[in-house]
């Protein structure tokens, strides 16, 4: 499943990042590392951006980044 497909309130675990280079590094710096558990806390009315609670803080992720994160529901 892709992060962008998740609904508010769902929790998941990051499986892998589908990006490379600067985008991959940026996602890692925001806390999106394999095995990390997170929760989708908010979504904008049109779906982007979305707020993710990860590693004790909230991160705002746009659709361009959300489609690059493969997740599993926990």
Residue pairs with C-beta under 8 A, 6 or more apart in sequence:
1 12
1 70
1 71
1 72
1 73
2 66
2 67
2 69
2 70
2 71
3 12
3 50
3 52
3 61
3 66
3 67
3 69
3 70
3 71
4 47
4 48
4 50
4 63
4 66
4 67
6 12
6 40
6 71
6 73
7 40
7 43
8 40
8 41
8 42
8 43
9 39
9 40
10 39
10 40
10 73
11 37
11 38
11 39
11 40
11 73
11 74
12 37
12 38
12 39
12 40
12 71
12 72
12 73
12 74
13 35
13 36
13 37
13 38
13 71
13 72
13 74
14 32
14 33
14 34
14 35
14 36
14 38
14 69
14 70
14 71
15 34
15 70
15 71
15 72
16 34
16 70
17 24
17 27
17 28
17 32
17 34
17 68
17 69
17 70
18 67
18 68
18 69
18 70
19 27
19 65
19 68
23 65
23 68
24 68
26 65
27 65
27 68
27 69
30 54
30 59
30 61
31 54
31 55
31 57
31 59
32 54
32 69
36 54
36 55
37 54
37 74
38 52
38 53
38 54
38 55
39 52
39 53
39 54
40 50
40 51
40 52
41 51
41 52
41 53
41 58
42 50
42 51
43 50
43 51
44 50
47 63
48 62
48 63
48 66
49 60
49 61
49 62
49 63
50 60
50 61
50 66
51 58
51 59
51 60
51 61
52 58
52 59
52 60
52 61
53 59
61 69
